[in-house]
Amino acid sequence: MAFGKERVVLERHGEDVAVLIPLEDLAALEEFEDAMLAAKAERLLADPDNQEDLPWADLKAELGL
């Protein structure tokens, strides 16, 4: 069931605990997050002092994969 393009905040005991957002907003947030992560990766890769090796298994664990 769709209620337009509004955002709905869910509360518990008067505290905001979650939000329902339109799929278009979710797509925009994910696109923004991807761009921020890509920019961070580019900065880290361009830094000549950033030469720390990170094993693949450790990276996957850090990313929750």
VOPAGU-2260 file (C-alpha; in pm, 1 decimal, decimal comma):
REM VOPAGU-2260
SITE   aa  ch    i         X         Y         Z
SITE  MET   A    0       0,0       0,0       0,0
SITE  ALA   A    1     151,2     336,3     -98,1
SITE  PHE   A    2      79,4     665,4      75,1
SITE  GLY   A    3     242,6     898,7    -171,9
SITE  LYS   A    4     593,9    1024,8    -132,4
SITE  GLU   A    5     577,5    1115,3     233,8
SITE  ARG   A    6     816,0     997,6     501,6
SITE  VAL   A    7     662,0     834,7     806,2
SITE  VAL   A    8     841,7     841,0    1141,9
SITE  LEU   A    9     767,3     554,7    1379,1
SITE  GLU   A   10     777,4     625,7    1749,6
SITE  ARG   A   11     799,0     413,9    2060,9
SITE  HIS   A   12     718,4     581,2    2393,0
SITE  GLY   A   13     752,8     921,8    2228,5
SITE  GLU   A   14    1099,6     847,9    2082,5
SITE  ASP   A   15    1166,9     829,2    1709,0
SITE  VAL   A   16    1286,4     473,6    1637,0
SITE  ALA   A   17    1249,9     422,5    1261,9
SITE  VAL   A   18    1135,5     584,3     943,2
SITE  LEU   A   19     951,7     461,9     635,1
SITE  ILE   A   20    1069,1     638,0     320,2
SITE  PRO   A   21     974,3     617,1     -45,6
SITE  LEU   A   22    1186,5     382,4    -257,4
SITE  GLU   A   23    1308,5     681,4    -457,6
SITE  ASP   A   24    1454,0     830,4    -137,3
SITE  LEU   A   25    1622,3     500,8     -53,8
SITE  ALA   A   26    1777,9     483,5    -399,7
SITE  ALA   A   27    1906,1     841,3    -362,9
SITE  LEU   A   28    2051,8     765,7     -18,5
SITE  GLU   A   29    2226,0     452,8    -146,3
SITE  GLU   A   30    2365,5     643,6    -444,9
SITE  PHE   A   31    2496,6     915,0    -211,7
SITE  GLU   A   32    2649,8     655,0      21,2
SITE  ASP   A   33    2820,2     481,6    -272,8
SITE  ALA   A   34    2962,9     814,2    -392,3
SITE  MET   A   35    3093,8     896,4     -45,0
SITE  LEU   A   36    3257,9     554,8     -10,6
SITE  ALA   A   37    3412,9     583,4    -357,6
SITE  ALA   A   38    3551,8     928,6    -273,6
SITE  LYS   A   39    3698,1     795,2      51,4
SITE  ALA   A   40    3854,9     500,2    -131,7
SITE  GLU   A   41    4007,2     735,6    -389,2
SITE  ARG   A   42    4157,5     951,9    -111,9
SITE  LEU   A   43    4300,7     647,9      64,9
SITE  LEU   A   44    4444,5     502,1    -254,8
SITE  ALA   A   45    4600,7     836,5    -348,5
SITE  ASP   A   46    4772,3     869,9      -9,2
SITE  PRO   A   47    5133,4     747,7     -44,1
SITE  ASP   A   48    5153,8     696,0     334,6
SITE  ASN   A   49    4862,0     452,5     325,8
SITE  GLN   A   50    5057,5     136,3     260,1
SITE  GLU   A   51    4899,9     -90,8     520,0
SITE  ASP   A   52    4815,6    -436,4     387,0
SITE  LEU   A   53    4475,7    -572,8     481,8
SITE  PRO   A   54    4407,4    -940,3     421,1
SITE  TRP   A   55    4096,3   -1010,1     212,3
SITE  ALA   A   56    3932,7   -1213,3     490,7
SITE  ASP   A   57    3979,4    -923,4     734,5
SITE  LEU   A   58    3833,1    -675,2     486,9
SITE  LYS   A   59    3528,9    -896,2     427,6
SITE  ALA   A   60    3477,5    -929,7     803,3
SITE  GLU   A   61    3511,5    -554,0     850,2
SITE  LEU   A   62    3251,5    -493,4     579,4
SITE  GLY   A   63    3019,7    -759,6     720,1
SITE  LEU   A   64    3038,2    -975,6     408,1
